[in-house]
C-alpha cells in the first residue's frame, strides 16, 4: 500500500514529528516543583475516584506540563511571555443542587410544546406554513415528527 500526500502535507507531518521529538527530548531527571505538585494532585484526584493514575498517563501528563512550561516561557512554570500578568482564578457561583421533585415541579411549569402542522403539497410539503422544497427533484414521500419538527424526505429525480 502506497501513501500519497502533497508536499505541504509531508512538510506538516515532518514539522509535527520534529516538534514532538523536541518535546520528548526535554525529559529531565527531575521536573520542576510545579509539575510534581500537579502530578501529585492528579494522582490523588484519580485515586479518590477509584481509578489510579497509570505510568503511561503520568508520562503523558509530564510531557503536557513541560510543553505548557515551554509555551509560558519559564522553565520553572511561572509567568507568561512578554510580562503579561496571569488572570486570577474565578470562582463560579454554582446553582444549588435540587431534588427530583423540585425539578419535576419546575419542568411542569414550562409551556407545552406546540405540535408542528404538516400539509402535503404537489412538489413538497409545508411545516407551519413554511414551504419545504428540494431543488434536486420532486419530494415524493416525507416523514415529520410533529412534536420536535424533525423531518426527512425522499425525492424523485429524473436523469433526462
VMD Tcl script that builds the backbone (N, CA, C; Angstrom):
set m [mol new atoms 480]
animate dup $m
set s [atomselect $m all]
$s set {name element resname resid chain x y z} {
  {N N UNK 1 A 0.840 -1.177 0.000}
  {CA C UNK 1 A 0.000 0.000 0.000}
  {C C UNK 1 A 0.881 1.235 0.000}
  {N N UNK 2 A 0.641 2.114 -0.963}
  {CA C UNK 2 A 1.393 3.349 -1.066}
  {C C UNK 2 A 0.612 4.487 -0.453}
  {N N UNK 3 A 1.312 5.344 0.225}
  {CA C UNK 3 A 0.697 6.529 0.811}
  {C C UNK 3 A 1.123 7.720 -0.025}
  {N N UNK 4 A 0.159 8.439 -0.560}
  {CA C UNK 4 A 0.454 9.625 -1.353}
  {C C UNK 4 A -0.012 10.843 -0.585}
  {N N UNK 5 A 0.831 11.853 -0.562}
  {CA C UNK 5 A 0.425 13.108 0.066}
  {C C UNK 5 A 1.123 14.251 -0.627}
  {N N UNK 6 A 0.546 15.404 -0.519}
  {CA C UNK 6 A 1.117 16.586 -1.154}
  {C C UNK 6 A 2.380 17.001 -0.418}
  {N N UNK 7 A 3.150 17.851 -1.064}
  {CA C UNK 7 A 4.393 18.343 -0.469}
  {C C UNK 7 A 4.111 19.091 0.831}
  {N N UNK 8 A 3.042 19.916 0.850}
  {CA C UNK 8 A 2.685 20.669 2.061}
  {C C UNK 8 A 2.298 19.730 3.200}
  {N N UNK 9 A 1.548 18.658 2.872}
  {CA C UNK 9 A 1.157 17.708 3.904}
  {C C UNK 9 A 2.382 17.002 4.462}
  {N N UNK 10 A 3.321 16.640 3.595}
  {CA C UNK 10 A 4.540 15.976 4.053}
  {C C UNK 10 A 5.338 16.900 4.960}
  {N N UNK 11 A 5.414 18.192 4.597}
  {CA C UNK 11 A 6.135 19.152 5.441}
  {C C UNK 11 A 5.444 19.315 6.796}
  {N N UNK 12 A 4.110 19.305 6.793}
  {CA C UNK 12 A 3.367 19.416 8.051}
  {C C UNK 12 A 3.640 18.221 8.951}
  {N N UNK 13 A 3.656 17.021 8.360}
  {CA C UNK 13 A 3.933 15.816 9.142}
  {C C UNK 13 A 5.335 15.880 9.721}
  {N N UNK 14 A 6.293 16.358 8.918}
  {CA C UNK 14 A 7.668 16.471 9.406}
  {C C UNK 14 A 7.756 17.488 10.542}
  {N N UNK 15 A 7.034 18.603 10.421}
  {CA C UNK 15 A 7.061 19.632 11.467}
  {C C UNK 15 A 6.494 19.083 12.769}
  {N N UNK 16 A 5.405 18.319 12.682}
  {CA C UNK 16 A 4.823 17.718 13.882}
  {C C UNK 16 A 5.804 16.735 14.503}
  {N N UNK 17 A 6.455 15.927 13.672}
  {CA C UNK 17 A 7.427 14.951 14.172}
  {C C UNK 17 A 8.586 15.642 14.868}
  {N N UNK 18 A 9.094 16.723 14.258}
  {CA C UNK 18 A 10.215 17.450 14.859}
  {C C UNK 18 A 9.787 18.084 16.179}
  {N N UNK 19 A 8.585 18.660 16.217}
  {CA C UNK 19 A 8.085 19.274 17.449}
  {C C UNK 19 A 7.948 18.237 18.553}
  {N N UNK 20 A 7.359 17.080 18.209}
  {CA C UNK 20 A 7.198 16.028 19.215}
  {C C UNK 20 A 8.545 15.515 19.684}
  {N N UNK 21 A 9.500 15.395 18.769}
  {CA C UNK 21 A 10.833 14.943 19.147}
  {C C UNK 21 A 11.482 15.942 20.095}
  {N N UNK 22 A 11.286 17.235 19.802}
  {CA C UNK 22 A 11.873 18.264 20.670}
  {C C UNK 22 A 11.244 18.219 22.057}
  {N N UNK 23 A 9.929 18.012 22.114}
  {CA C UNK 23 A 9.263 17.940 23.415}
  {C C UNK 23 A 9.723 16.716 24.201}
  {N N UNK 24 A 9.840 15.597 23.518}
  {CA C UNK 24 A 10.238 14.366 24.204}
  {C C UNK 24 A 11.699 14.417 24.631}
  {N N UNK 25 A 12.511 15.210 23.909}
  {CA C UNK 25 A 13.918 15.282 24.275}
  {C C UNK 25 A 14.131 16.136 25.509}
  {N N UNK 26 A 13.090 16.822 25.976}
  {CA C UNK 26 A 13.235 17.669 27.158}
  {C C UNK 26 A 12.967 16.885 28.441}
  {N N UNK 27 A 13.146 15.573 28.385}
  {CA C UNK 27 A 12.939 14.759 29.572}
  {C C UNK 27 A 14.030 15.106 30.578}
  {N N UNK 28 A 13.610 15.523 31.735}
  {CA C UNK 28 A 14.543 15.918 32.780}
  {C C UNK 28 A 14.618 14.819 33.827}
  {N N UNK 29 A 15.762 14.764 34.481}
  {CA C UNK 29 A 15.879 13.809 35.575}
  {C C UNK 29 A 14.880 14.173 36.658}
  {N N UNK 30 A 14.696 15.467 36.873}
  {CA C UNK 30 A 13.718 15.935 37.853}
  {C C UNK 30 A 12.891 17.043 37.220}
  {N N UNK 31 A 11.602 16.954 37.399}
  {CA C UNK 31 A 10.742 18.017 36.910}
  {C C UNK 31 A 10.672 19.119 37.952}
  {N N UNK 32 A 10.155 20.255 37.536}
  {CA C UNK 32 A 10.031 21.384 38.446}
  {C C UNK 32 A 9.039 21.037 39.560}
  {N N UNK 33 A 9.117 21.750 40.671}
  {CA C UNK 33 A 8.170 21.510 41.766}
  {C C UNK 33 A 6.714 21.716 41.337}
  {N N UNK 34 A 6.481 22.636 40.396}
  {CA C UNK 34 A 5.108 22.869 39.933}
  {C C UNK 34 A 4.563 21.638 39.220}
  {N N UNK 35 A 5.398 20.994 38.399}
  {CA C UNK 35 A 4.963 19.790 37.686}
  {C C UNK 35 A 4.725 18.663 38.680}
  {N N UNK 36 A 5.642 18.493 39.610}
  {CA C UNK 36 A 5.489 17.428 40.615}
  {C C UNK 36 A 4.214 17.632 41.425}
  {N N UNK 37 A 3.928 18.878 41.805}
  {CA C UNK 37 A 2.713 19.163 42.575}
  {C C UNK 37 A 1.467 18.863 41.750}
  {N N UNK 38 A 1.493 19.219 40.461}
  {CA C UNK 38 A 0.347 18.950 39.598}
  {C C UNK 38 A 0.132 17.457 39.409}
  {N N UNK 39 A 1.218 16.711 39.251}
  {CA C UNK 39 A 1.118 15.259 39.089}
  {C C UNK 39 A 0.552 14.630 40.362}
  {N N UNK 40 A 1.037 15.072 41.515}
  {CA C UNK 40 A 0.544 14.533 42.793}
  {C C UNK 40 A -0.937 14.844 42.986}
  {N N UNK 41 A -1.360 16.054 42.615}
  {CA C UNK 41 A -2.772 16.411 42.743}
  {C C UNK 41 A -3.622 15.535 41.831}
  {N N UNK 42 A -3.169 15.337 40.589}
  {CA C UNK 42 A -3.903 14.477 39.650}
  {C C UNK 42 A -3.958 13.050 40.171}
  {N N UNK 43 A -2.838 12.570 40.697}
  {CA C UNK 43 A -2.793 11.202 41.239}
  {C C UNK 43 A -3.791 11.046 42.389}
  {N N UNK 44 A -3.848 12.061 43.281}
  {CA C UNK 44 A -4.779 11.999 44.413}
  {C C UNK 44 A -6.231 12.072 43.952}
  {N N UNK 45 A -6.512 12.948 42.967}
  {CA C UNK 45 A -7.876 13.065 42.443}
  {C C UNK 45 A -8.340 11.762 41.808}
  {N N UNK 46 A -7.471 11.151 41.041}
  {CA C UNK 46 A -7.857 9.903 40.373}
  {C C UNK 46 A -7.992 8.752 41.369}
  {N N UNK 47 A -7.147 8.728 42.386}
  {CA C UNK 47 A -7.262 7.687 43.410}
  {C C UNK 47 A -8.569 7.840 44.176}
  {N N UNK 48 A -8.977 9.080 44.416}
  {CA C UNK 48 A -10.242 9.330 45.108}
  {C C UNK 48 A -11.422 8.828 44.276}
  {N N UNK 49 A -11.307 8.894 42.940}
  {CA C UNK 49 A -12.361 8.403 42.055}
  {C C UNK 49 A -12.311 6.898 41.872}
  {N N UNK 50 A -11.253 6.270 42.362}
  {CA C UNK 50 A -11.137 4.823 42.250}
  {C C UNK 50 A -10.417 4.347 41.003}
  {N N UNK 51 A -9.816 5.269 40.262}
  {CA C UNK 51 A -9.037 4.896 39.081}
  {C C UNK 51 A -7.629 5.445 39.239}
  {N N UNK 52 A -6.676 4.606 39.619}
  {CA C UNK 52 A -5.319 5.108 39.839}
  {C C UNK 52 A -4.670 5.578 38.538}
  {N N UNK 53 A -3.761 6.510 38.658}
  {CA C UNK 53 A -3.026 7.058 37.529}
  {C C UNK 53 A -2.002 6.030 37.053}
  {N N UNK 54 A -2.096 5.627 35.782}
  {CA C UNK 54 A -1.165 4.640 35.239}
  {C C UNK 54 A 0.149 5.319 34.874}
  {N N UNK 55 A 1.231 4.560 34.764}
  {CA C UNK 55 A 2.511 5.158 34.363}
  {C C UNK 55 A 2.437 5.827 32.991}
  {N N UNK 56 A 1.646 5.259 32.073}
  {CA C UNK 56 A 1.510 5.862 30.752}
  {C C UNK 56 A 0.802 7.217 30.844}
  {N N UNK 57 A -0.256 7.285 31.658}
  {CA C UNK 57 A -0.973 8.552 31.834}
  {C C UNK 57 A -0.066 9.594 32.488}
  {N N UNK 58 A 0.733 9.154 33.458}
  {CA C UNK 58 A 1.646 10.081 34.128}
  {C C UNK 58 A 2.682 10.611 33.146}
  {N N UNK 59 A 3.206 9.740 32.277}
  {CA C UNK 59 A 4.192 10.178 31.290}
  {C C UNK 59 A 3.595 11.205 30.337}
  {N N UNK 60 A 2.365 10.970 29.903}
  {CA C UNK 60 A 1.691 11.924 29.016}
  {C C UNK 60 A 1.478 13.251 29.731}
  {N N UNK 61 A 1.053 13.207 30.989}
  {CA C UNK 61 A 0.857 14.436 31.756}
  {C C UNK 61 A 2.152 15.211 31.900}
  {N N UNK 62 A 3.243 14.504 32.171}
  {CA C UNK 62 A 4.541 15.189 32.317}
  {C C UNK 62 A 4.928 15.898 31.023}
  {N N UNK 63 A 4.734 15.232 29.881}
  {CA C UNK 63 A 5.065 15.855 28.600}
  {C C UNK 63 A 4.185 17.079 28.376}
  {N N UNK 64 A 2.899 16.964 28.703}
  {CA C UNK 64 A 1.996 18.105 28.521}
  {C C UNK 64 A 2.384 19.267 29.422}
  {N N UNK 65 A 2.728 18.990 30.676}
  {CA C UNK 65 A 3.131 20.065 31.586}
  {C C UNK 65 A 4.429 20.719 31.124}
  {N N UNK 66 A 5.375 19.932 30.625}
  {CA C UNK 66 A 6.624 20.509 30.111}
  {C C UNK 66 A 6.332 21.399 28.909}
  {N N UNK 67 A 5.421 20.927 28.050}
  {CA C UNK 67 A 5.064 21.699 26.873}
  {C C UNK 67 A 4.429 23.031 27.284}
  {N N UNK 68 A 3.548 22.998 28.278}
  {CA C UNK 68 A 2.936 24.233 28.767}
  {C C UNK 68 A 3.977 25.182 29.337}
  {N N UNK 69 A 4.956 24.630 30.048}
  {CA C UNK 69 A 6.012 25.483 30.592}
  {C C UNK 69 A 6.815 26.138 29.468}
  {N N UNK 70 A 7.076 25.381 28.398}
  {CA C UNK 70 A 7.805 25.954 27.266}
  {C C UNK 70 A 7.020 27.087 26.646}
  {N N UNK 71 A 5.718 26.887 26.489}
  {CA C UNK 71 A 4.871 27.918 25.884}
  {C C UNK 71 A 4.822 29.153 26.780}
  {N N UNK 72 A 4.740 28.938 28.078}
  {CA C UNK 72 A 4.667 30.059 29.011}
  {C C UNK 72 A 6.007 30.767 29.140}
  {N N UNK 73 A 7.066 30.154 28.651}
  {CA C UNK 73 A 8.351 30.822 28.610}
  {C C UNK 73 A 9.141 30.769 29.896}
  {N N UNK 74 A 8.794 29.920 30.816}
  {CA C UNK 74 A 9.538 29.854 32.073}
  {C C UNK 74 A 9.821 28.401 32.411}
  {N N UNK 75 A 11.081 28.034 32.595}
  {CA C UNK 75 A 11.393 26.644 32.919}
  {C C UNK 75 A 10.872 26.216 34.285}
  {N N UNK 76 A 10.599 27.171 35.163}
  {CA C UNK 76 A 10.097 26.789 36.487}
  {C C UNK 76 A 8.578 26.819 36.568}
  {N N UNK 77 A 7.904 27.094 35.443}
  {CA C UNK 77 A 6.450 27.031 35.413}
  {C C UNK 77 A 5.741 28.308 35.772}
  {N N UNK 78 A 6.450 29.427 35.937}
  {CA C UNK 78 A 5.779 30.653 36.338}
  {C C UNK 78 A 5.763 31.681 35.235}
  {N N UNK 79 A 4.787 32.545 35.235}
  {CA C UNK 79 A 4.717 33.690 34.348}
  {C C UNK 79 A 4.372 33.382 32.907}
  {N N UNK 80 A 3.834 34.380 32.237}
  {CA C UNK 80 A 3.517 34.284 30.821}
  {C C UNK 80 A 4.534 35.094 30.040}
  {N N UNK 81 A 4.750 34.776 28.750}
  {CA C UNK 81 A 5.725 35.533 27.971}
  {C C UNK 81 A 5.317 36.995 27.839}
  {N N UNK 82 A 6.303 37.864 27.695}
  {CA C UNK 82 A 6.039 39.284 27.491}
  {C C UNK 82 A 5.647 40.013 28.758}
  {N N UNK 83 A 5.796 39.417 29.904}
  {CA C UNK 83 A 5.485 40.068 31.160}
  {C C UNK 83 A 4.004 40.229 31.420}
  {N N UNK 84 A 3.180 39.501 30.705}
  {CA C UNK 84 A 1.744 39.595 30.920}
  {C C UNK 84 A 1.387 38.964 32.265}
  {N N UNK 85 A 0.493 39.583 32.966}
  {CA C UNK 85 A 0.057 39.034 34.247}
  {C C UNK 85 A -0.967 37.932 33.996}
  {N N UNK 86 A -0.883 36.900 34.804}
  {CA C UNK 86 A -1.838 35.808 34.680}
  {C C UNK 86 A -3.145 36.211 35.349}
  {N N UNK 87 A -4.262 35.877 34.702}
  {CA C UNK 87 A -5.579 36.235 35.233}
  {C C UNK 87 A -5.837 35.473 36.528}
  {N N UNK 88 A -6.444 36.117 37.509}
  {CA C UNK 88 A -6.741 35.414 38.757}
  {C C UNK 88 A -7.818 34.353 38.542}
  {N N UNK 89 A -7.787 33.337 39.363}
  {CA C UNK 89 A -8.785 32.274 39.267}
  {C C UNK 89 A -10.155 32.835 39.622}
  {N N UNK 90 A -11.161 32.456 38.857}
  {CA C UNK 90 A -12.524 32.932 39.076}
  {C C UNK 90 A -13.316 31.814 39.721}
  {N N UNK 91 A -13.988 32.133 40.792}
  {CA C UNK 91 A -14.847 31.135 41.421}
  {C C UNK 91 A -16.259 31.352 40.931}
  {N N UNK 92 A -16.860 30.313 40.411}
  {CA C UNK 92 A -18.212 30.403 39.851}
  {C C UNK 92 A -19.252 30.205 40.941}
  {N N UNK 93 A -20.343 30.919 40.818}
  {CA C UNK 93 A -21.473 30.703 41.709}
  {C C UNK 93 A -22.311 29.590 41.112}
  {N N UNK 94 A -22.098 28.394 41.574}
  {CA C UNK 94 A -22.796 27.243 41.036}
  {C C UNK 94 A -24.190 27.147 41.628}
  {N N UNK 95 A -25.159 26.695 40.824}
  {CA C UNK 95 A -26.516 26.573 41.363}
  {C C UNK 95 A -26.574 25.470 42.420}
  {N N UNK 96 A -27.493 25.645 43.325}
  {CA C UNK 96 A -27.678 24.675 44.390}
  {C C UNK 96 A -28.345 23.438 43.805}
  {N N UNK 97 A -27.887 22.265 44.224}
  {CA C UNK 97 A -28.498 21.025 43.740}
  {C C UNK 97 A -29.958 20.979 44.188}
  {N N UNK 98 A -30.808 20.420 43.311}
  {CA C UNK 98 A -32.223 20.338 43.653}
  {C C UNK 98 A -32.685 18.892 43.605}
  {N N UNK 99 A -33.744 18.635 44.301}
  {CA C UNK 99 A -34.288 17.277 44.337}
  {C C UNK 99 A -35.053 17.008 43.051}
  {N N UNK 100 A -35.336 15.746 42.802}
  {CA C UNK 100 A -36.090 15.390 41.594}
  {C C UNK 100 A -37.505 15.942 41.649}
  {N N UNK 101 A -38.082 16.024 42.842}
  {CA C UNK 101 A -39.431 16.597 42.967}
  {C C UNK 101 A -39.429 18.078 42.601}
  {N N UNK 102 A -38.402 18.804 43.049}
  {CA C UNK 102 A -38.311 20.229 42.736}
  {C C UNK 102 A -38.087 20.428 41.243}
  {N N UNK 103 A -37.260 19.564 40.648}
  {CA C UNK 103 A -37.024 19.651 39.207}
  {C C UNK 103 A -38.298 19.340 38.429}
  {N N UNK 104 A -39.040 18.325 38.861}
  {CA C UNK 104 A -40.300 17.976 38.198}
  {C C UNK 104 A -41.292 19.136 38.298}
  {N N UNK 105 A -41.316 19.832 39.431}
  {CA C UNK 105 A -42.215 20.977 39.596}
  {C C UNK 105 A -41.840 22.100 38.635}
  {N N UNK 106 A -40.535 22.345 38.456}
  {CA C UNK 106 A -40.100 23.398 37.535}
  {C C UNK 106 A -40.409 23.027 36.090}
  {N N UNK 107 A -40.212 21.764 35.741}
  {CA C UNK 107 A -40.491 21.316 34.374}
  {C C UNK 107 A -41.983 21.406 34.079}
  {N N UNK 108 A -42.823 21.090 35.066}
  {CA C UNK 108 A -44.269 21.143 34.845}
  {C C UNK 108 A -44.754 22.575 34.613}
  {N N UNK 109 A -43.992 23.570 35.037}
  {CA C UNK 109 A -44.371 24.965 34.829}
  {C C UNK 109 A -44.048 25.458 33.421}
  {N N UNK 110 A -43.216 24.703 32.675}
  {CA C UNK 110 A -42.865 25.103 31.318}
  {C C UNK 110 A -44.074 24.935 30.399}
  {N N UNK 111 A -44.190 25.787 29.394}
  {CA C UNK 111 A -45.324 25.637 28.466}
  {C C UNK 111 A -45.152 24.367 27.628}
  {N N UNK 112 A -46.262 23.759 27.289}
  {CA C UNK 112 A -46.232 22.542 26.471}
  {C C UNK 112 A -45.791 22.917 25.057}
  {N N UNK 113 A -44.945 22.088 24.436}
  {CA C UNK 113 A -44.511 22.408 23.071}
  {C C UNK 113 A -45.676 22.285 22.092}
  {N N UNK 114 A -45.725 23.194 21.152}
  {CA C UNK 114 A -46.778 23.176 20.139}
  {C C UNK 114 A -46.421 22.162 19.064}
  {N N UNK 115 A -47.397 21.420 18.597}
  {CA C UNK 115 A -47.175 20.444 17.542}
  {C C UNK 115 A -46.997 21.157 16.204}
  {N N UNK 116 A -46.185 20.568 15.345}
  {CA C UNK 116 A -45.942 21.120 14.018}
  {C C UNK 116 A -47.100 20.723 13.105}
  {N N UNK 117 A -47.607 21.707 12.368}
  {CA C UNK 117 A -48.682 21.452 11.401}
  {C C UNK 117 A -48.047 21.112 10.059}
  {N N UNK 118 A -48.394 19.948 9.501}
  {CA C UNK 118 A -47.830 19.473 8.235}
  {C C UNK 118 A -48.927 19.469 7.179}
  {N N UNK 119 A -48.621 20.028 6.008}
  {CA C UNK 119 A -49.558 20.000 4.899}
  {C C UNK 119 A -48.805 19.565 3.647}
  {N N UNK 120 A -49.297 18.498 2.996}
  {CA C UNK 120 A -48.662 17.966 1.800}
  {C C UNK 120 A -49.029 18.813 0.592}
  {N N UNK 121 A -48.032 19.091 -0.244}
  {CA C UNK 121 A -48.218 19.845 -1.493}
  {C C UNK 121 A -47.785 18.975 -2.664}
  {N N UNK 122 A -48.036 19.444 -3.875}
  {CA C UNK 122 A -47.743 18.680 -5.088}
  {C C UNK 122 A -46.242 18.367 -5.226}
  {N N UNK 123 A -45.386 19.343 -4.947}
  {CA C UNK 123 A -43.947 19.155 -5.121}
  {C C UNK 123 A -43.165 19.319 -3.820}
  {N N UNK 124 A -43.827 19.143 -2.705}
  {CA C UNK 124 A -43.156 19.266 -1.416}
  {C C UNK 124 A -44.154 19.209 -0.291}
  {N N UNK 125 A -43.864 19.916 0.777}
  {CA C UNK 125 A -44.790 19.983 1.902}
  {C C UNK 125 A -44.526 21.259 2.686}
  {N N UNK 126 A -45.424 21.580 3.595}
  {CA C UNK 126 A -45.300 22.763 4.427}
  {C C UNK 126 A -45.254 22.368 5.892}
  {N N UNK 127 A -44.416 23.062 6.640}
  {CA C UNK 127 A -44.358 22.911 8.094}
  {C C UNK 127 A -44.747 24.255 8.696}
  {N N UNK 128 A -45.885 24.288 9.368}
  {CA C UNK 128 A -46.407 25.527 9.956}
  {C C UNK 128 A -46.451 26.653 8.926}
  {N N UNK 129 A -46.838 26.317 7.686}
  {CA C UNK 129 A -46.968 27.318 6.641}
  {C C UNK 129 A -45.682 27.650 5.913}
  {N N UNK 130 A -44.566 27.048 6.280}
  {CA C UNK 130 A -43.292 27.307 5.612}
  {C C UNK 130 A -43.030 26.184 4.623}
  {N N UNK 131 A -42.873 26.545 3.370}
  {CA C UNK 131 A -42.733 25.575 2.286}
  {C C UNK 131 A -41.380 24.876 2.347}
  {N N UNK 132 A -41.366 23.546 2.202}
  {CA C UNK 132 A -40.147 22.754 2.122}
  {C C UNK 132 A -40.113 22.146 0.736}
  {N N UNK 133 A -39.088 22.526 -0.045}
  {CA C UNK 133 A -38.929 22.012 -1.402}
  {C C UNK 133 A -37.459 21.637 -1.583}
  {N N UNK 134 A -37.188 20.771 -2.555}
  {CA C UNK 134 A -35.821 20.362 -2.828}
  {C C UNK 134 A -35.504 20.697 -4.281}
  {N N UNK 135 A -34.433 21.439 -4.550}
  {CA C UNK 135 A -34.115 21.823 -5.923}
  {C C UNK 135 A -33.673 20.643 -6.796}
  {N N UNK 136 A -33.342 19.516 -6.181}
  {CA C UNK 136 A -32.865 18.368 -6.953}
  {C C UNK 136 A -33.991 17.511 -7.512}
  {N N UNK 137 A -35.212 17.702 -7.069}
  {CA C UNK 137 A -36.307 16.907 -7.585}
  {C C UNK 137 A -37.572 17.073 -6.769}
  {N N UNK 138 A -38.584 16.311 -7.182}
  {CA C UNK 138 A -39.891 16.356 -6.531}
  {C C UNK 138 A -39.867 15.492 -5.267}
  {N N UNK 139 A -40.375 16.040 -4.177}
  {CA C UNK 139 A -40.460 15.280 -2.930}
  {C C UNK 139 A -41.631 14.311 -3.065}
  {N N UNK 140 A -41.321 13.010 -2.994}
  {CA C UNK 140 A -42.370 12.011 -3.193}
  {C C UNK 140 A -42.940 11.512 -1.864}
  {N N UNK 141 A -42.121 11.410 -0.831}
  {CA C UNK 141 A -42.594 10.968 0.490}
  {C C UNK 141 A -41.850 11.756 1.556}
  {N N UNK 142 A -42.545 12.008 2.643}
  {CA C UNK 142 A -41.908 12.689 3.765}
  {C C UNK 142 A -42.390 12.080 5.071}
  {N N UNK 143 A -41.578 12.280 6.086}
  {CA C UNK 143 A -41.944 11.853 7.433}
  {C C UNK 143 A -41.560 12.980 8.378}
  {N N UNK 144 A -42.509 13.372 9.217}
  {CA C UNK 144 A -42.297 14.504 10.109}
  {C C UNK 144 A -42.633 14.087 11.528}
  {N N UNK 145 A -41.753 14.419 12.468}
  {CA C UNK 145 A -42.032 14.250 13.885}
  {C C UNK 145 A -42.747 15.521 14.321}
  {N N UNK 146 A -44.032 15.433 14.528}
  {CA C UNK 146 A -44.841 16.623 14.821}
  {C C UNK 146 A -44.472 17.264 16.153}
  {N N UNK 147 A -43.930 16.489 17.078}
  {CA C UNK 147 A -43.574 17.048 18.390}
  {C C UNK 147 A -42.293 17.873 18.318}
  {N N UNK 148 A -41.278 17.378 17.595}
  {CA C UNK 148 A -39.993 18.080 17.571}
  {C C UNK 148 A -39.796 18.929 16.320}
  {N N UNK 149 A -40.518 18.615 15.234}
  {CA C UNK 149 A -40.337 19.340 13.986}
  {C C UNK 149 A -39.263 18.736 13.098}
  {N N UNK 150 A -38.618 17.649 13.526}
  {CA C UNK 150 A -37.625 16.981 12.682}
  {C C UNK 150 A -38.325 16.333 11.501}
  {N N UNK 151 A -37.673 16.368 10.337}
  {CA C UNK 151 A -38.294 15.750 9.174}
  {C C UNK 151 A -37.251 15.132 8.261}
  {N N UNK 152 A -37.692 14.221 7.435}
  {CA C UNK 152 A -36.878 13.605 6.394}
  {C C UNK 152 A -37.779 13.358 5.198}
  {N N UNK 153 A -37.174 13.254 3.984}
  {CA C UNK 153 A -37.992 13.040 2.804}
  {C C UNK 153 A -37.196 12.332 1.718}
  {N N UNK 154 A -37.928 11.782 0.743}
  {CA C UNK 154 A -37.369 11.163 -0.448}
  {C C UNK 154 A -37.712 12.020 -1.652}
  {N N UNK 155 A -36.794 12.082 -2.613}
  {CA C UNK 155 A -37.090 12.837 -3.819}
  {C C UNK 155 A -37.069 11.928 -5.024}
  {N N UNK 156 A -37.869 12.295 -6.025}
  {CA C UNK 156 A -37.857 11.631 -7.327}
  {C C UNK 156 A -36.987 12.480 -8.235}
  {N N UNK 157 A -35.996 11.833 -8.826}
  {CA C UNK 157 A -35.059 12.569 -9.656}
  {C C UNK 157 A -34.980 11.874 -11.008}
  {N N UNK 158 A -35.197 12.610 -12.076}
  {CA C UNK 158 A -35.110 12.027 -13.406}
  {C C UNK 158 A -33.726 12.327 -13.996}
  {N N UNK 159 A -33.206 11.368 -14.744}
  {CA C UNK 159 A -31.872 11.527 -15.318}
  {C C UNK 159 A -31.889 12.203 -16.669}
  {N N UNK 160 A -33.029 12.549 -17.171}
  {CA C UNK 160 A -33.008 13.115 -18.510}
  {C C UNK 160 A -34.020 14.106 -18.698}
}
mol reanalyze $m
mol bondsrecalc $m
mol representation Tube
mol addrep $m
